[in-house]
Amino acid sequence: MNCRPDRTRFQIYTLSTKADLCYQEQNYAKTKELYQNALDLALAIQWQRYTNYTRGWLADIAIIEGDFTKAEKLLMTGFIAAERNHDRQRIAFFERCYARLEFAKGNIEQAQEWGLRAKDGFGRLGMKSEMIQMEKFLEMSNFTH
């Protein structure tokens, strides 16, 4: 492992950018591999914010793959850290992940509760596209309820 944090951060950004592209292509196995590598590097240099960022994406992939236990573990760890650091943006993203997790598990009421929290968080932060995304999620979850 390289001992230079700036170089390691660049490696993490590169891995995450590649992972984002793989995610858009729905290549979740490669996305998971790239984000896991980014997480390992972020942990090695104790880059808390990016550690949390990658945990959120890994949780999202675990939900897609139906690995709810792994998703819950990643979300719990990340959510606690985001709350401890008063990181309102990460909190909103974790709330969105929790909404998706509960929906995937069939817990529609809990999914809606988390979805409302995420929508409100995104709204307070001025993150309109994410807020609209959550509004659509809430509308969709109402149809299945």
Residue pairs with C-beta under 8 A, 6 or more apart in sequence:
1 8
1 41
1 44
2 8
2 11
5 45
5 47
8 41
8 44
8 45
9 45
9 47
9 50
11 41
12 38
12 41
12 42
12 47
12 50
15 34
15 35
15 37
15 38
15 41
16 34
16 35
16 38
16 50
16 53
16 54
18 34
19 30
19 31
19 34
19 35
19 38
19 57
22 28
22 30
22 31
22 34
23 31
23 57
23 61
28 61
28 64
28 65
31 57
31 61
32 58
32 61
35 54
35 57
35 58
35 61
36 54
36 58
38 50
38 54
39 51
39 54
39 55
39 58
42 50
42 51
42 54
43 51
48 81
48 85
49 85
49 87
49 90
51 81
52 78
52 81
52 82
52 87
52 90
53 90
55 74
55 75
55 77
55 78
56 74
56 75
56 78
56 90
56 93
56 94
56 97
58 70
58 74
59 70
59 71
59 74
59 75
59 78
59 94
59 97
59 101
60 71
60 97
60 100
62 68
62 70
62 71
62 74
63 71
63 97
63 100
63 101
63 104
66 104
68 101
68 104
68 105
71 97
71 101
72 101
75 94
75 97
75 98
75 101
78 90
78 94
79 91
79 94
79 98
81 87
81 90
82 90
82 91
82 94
83 91
88 121
88 124
88 125
89 125
89 127
91 121
92 117
92 118
92 121
92 122
92 125
92 127
92 130
93 118
93 130
95 114
95 115
95 117
95 118
95 121
96 114
96 115
96 118
96 122
96 130
96 133
96 134
96 137
98 114
98 118
99 111
99 112
99 113
99 114
99 115
99 117
99 118
99 134
99 137
100 111
100 137
101 111
102 108
102 110
102 111
102 114
103 111
103 137
103 141
108 141
108 144
108 145
109 145
111 141
112 138
112 141
112 142
112 145
115 134
115 137
115 138
115 141
116 138
118 130
118 134
119 131
119 134
119 135
119 138
122 128
122 130
122 131
122 134
123 131
